C-alpha cells in the first residue's frame, strides 16, 4: 500500500476503484439532526471529484477526493456550510 502524509497529517490512501484519489475522515461538529448531516454531505459532494458520506450518529465524514483537492479545502467547505470539521487525533501508540 502506498501512502503519504499531507500537511494535515491525513493518510492519503489511493483507492483501488478510483486511481488518483485519496480518502480522509473528518470529525464534524455542530450537527443537531440528520438534515444537518445531509446538508454537509451535499456540499462536499458538490466539489469536483469528491464523494462523501456523513454519519450524524458518529459525527464523522468519510471522503474520497482527487489529488487537486486538499483536506484544508474539505474542511473549509464544511465550515462555510456552518459546521466545524477537524481531523481525528492520531491513534495512540500501542
C-alpha positions as a Markdown table, in Angstrom:
| # | Residue | x | y | z |
|---|---|---|---|---|
| 1 | Unk | 0.0 | 0.0 | 0.0 |
| 2 | Unk | 1.4 | 3.4 | -1.0 |
| 3 | Unk | 0.6 | 6.2 | 1.5 |
| 4 | Unk | 2.0 | 9.7 | 2.0 |
| 5 | Unk | 1.2 | 12.4 | 4.5 |
| 6 | Unk | 0.0 | 15.8 | 3.6 |
| 7 | Unk | 0.4 | 19.0 | 5.7 |
| 8 | Unk | -2.7 | 18.0 | 7.7 |
| 9 | Unk | -1.3 | 14.5 | 8.7 |
| 10 | Unk | -4.1 | 12.6 | 6.9 |
| 11 | Unk | -3.0 | 9.4 | 5.3 |
| 12 | Unk | -3.7 | 9.7 | 1.6 |
| 13 | Unk | -4.6 | 6.2 | 0.5 |
| 14 | Unk | -5.1 | 5.6 | -3.2 |
| 15 | Unk | -8.4 | 3.9 | -3.8 |
| 16 | Unk | -8.4 | 0.8 | -6.0 |
| 17 | Unk | -11.6 | 1.7 | -7.8 |
| 18 | Unk | -10.6 | 5.4 | -8.5 |
| 19 | Unk | -6.8 | 5.8 | -9.1 |
| 20 | Unk | -5.5 | 9.2 | -8.3 |
| 21 | Unk | -7.9 | 9.7 | -5.4 |
| 22 | Unk | -7.4 | 9.6 | -1.6 |
| 23 | Unk | -9.6 | 9.1 | 1.4 |
| 24 | Unk | -9.9 | 11.1 | 4.6 |
| 25 | Unk | -12.1 | 11.0 | 7.7 |
| 26 | Unk | -13.2 | 14.2 | 9.4 |
| 27 | Unk | -14.9 | 14.8 | 12.7 |
| 28 | Unk | -17.9 | 17.1 | 12.1 |
| 29 | Unk | -19.3 | 19.3 | 14.9 |
| 30 | Unk | -22.5 | 21.3 | 15.3 |
| 31 | Unk | -24.9 | 18.8 | 13.6 |
| 32 | Unk | -28.1 | 18.6 | 15.5 |
| 33 | Unk | -30.1 | 16.3 | 13.2 |
| 34 | Unk | -29.9 | 14.1 | 10.2 |
| 35 | Unk | -30.8 | 17.0 | 8.0 |
| 36 | Unk | -27.6 | 18.7 | 9.1 |
| 37 | Unk | -25.6 | 15.6 | 8.0 |
| 38 | Unk | -27.4 | 15.6 | 4.7 |
| 39 | Unk | -26.5 | 19.3 | 4.2 |
| 40 | Unk | -22.8 | 18.7 | 4.9 |
| 41 | Unk | -22.8 | 15.7 | 2.6 |
| 42 | Unk | -24.5 | 17.6 | -0.2 |
| 43 | Unk | -22.0 | 20.4 | 0.0 |
| 44 | Unk | -19.0 | 18.1 | 0.0 |
| 45 | Unk | -20.4 | 16.1 | -2.9 |
| 46 | Unk | -20.7 | 19.2 | -5.0 |
| 47 | Unk | -16.9 | 19.6 | -5.0 |
| 48 | Unk | -15.3 | 18.3 | -8.2 |
| 49 | Unk | -14.3 | 14.7 | -7.9 |
| 50 | Unk | -15.3 | 14.4 | -4.2 |
| 51 | Unk | -17.5 | 11.6 | -2.8 |
| 52 | Unk | -18.6 | 12.0 | 0.8 |
| 53 | Unk | -20.7 | 10.1 | 3.3 |
| 54 | Unk | -21.6 | 11.9 | 6.5 |
| 55 | Unk | -22.9 | 9.9 | 9.5 |
| 56 | Unk | -24.9 | 12.0 | 12.0 |
| 57 | Unk | -24.7 | 9.4 | 14.8 |
| 58 | Unk | -20.9 | 9.2 | 14.7 |
| 59 | Unk | -20.4 | 12.8 | 13.7 |
| 60 | Unk | -17.9 | 11.7 | 11.0 |
| 61 | Unk | -17.5 | 12.2 | 7.3 |
| 62 | Unk | -15.7 | 9.6 | 5.1 |
| 63 | Unk | -14.4 | 11.4 | 2.0 |
| 64 | Unk | -12.8 | 10.3 | -1.2 |
| 65 | Unk | -11.2 | 13.1 | -3.1 |
| 66 | Unk | -8.9 | 13.7 | -6.1 |
| 67 | Unk | -5.3 | 14.9 | -6.0 |
| 68 | Unk | -6.3 | 18.5 | -6.8 |
| 69 | Unk | -8.3 | 18.8 | -3.6 |
| 70 | Unk | -6.7 | 19.2 | -0.2 |
| 71 | Unk | -8.0 | 18.3 | 3.3 |
| 72 | Unk | -8.0 | 22.0 | 4.0 |
| 73 | Unk | -10.4 | 22.5 | 1.1 |
| 74 | Unk | -12.7 | 19.9 | 2.5 |
| 75 | Unk | -12.6 | 21.5 | 6.0 |
| 76 | Unk | -13.3 | 24.9 | 4.5 |
| 77 | Unk | -16.3 | 23.6 | 2.7 |
| 78 | Unk | -17.8 | 22.2 | 5.9 |
| 79 | Unk | -17.0 | 25.4 | 7.8 |
| 80 | Unk | -18.7 | 27.5 | 5.1 |
| 81 | Unk | -21.7 | 25.3 | 5.5 |
| 82 | Unk | -22.0 | 26.3 | 9.2 |
| 83 | Unk | -20.4 | 23.4 | 11.0 |
| 84 | Unk | -17.0 | 22.5 | 12.4 |
| 85 | Unk | -14.6 | 20.0 | 10.9 |
| 86 | Unk | -11.3 | 18.6 | 12.1 |
| 87 | Unk | -9.2 | 15.6 | 11.6 |
| 88 | Unk | -9.4 | 12.8 | 14.2 |
| 89 | Unk | -6.5 | 12.6 | 16.5 |
| 90 | Unk | -3.8 | 10.1 | 15.5 |
| 91 | Unk | -4.2 | 6.6 | 17.0 |
| 92 | Unk | -2.4 | 6.1 | 20.4 |
| 93 | Unk | 0.9 | 4.3 | 20.0 |
| 94 | Unk | 0.3 | 0.7 | 21.1 |
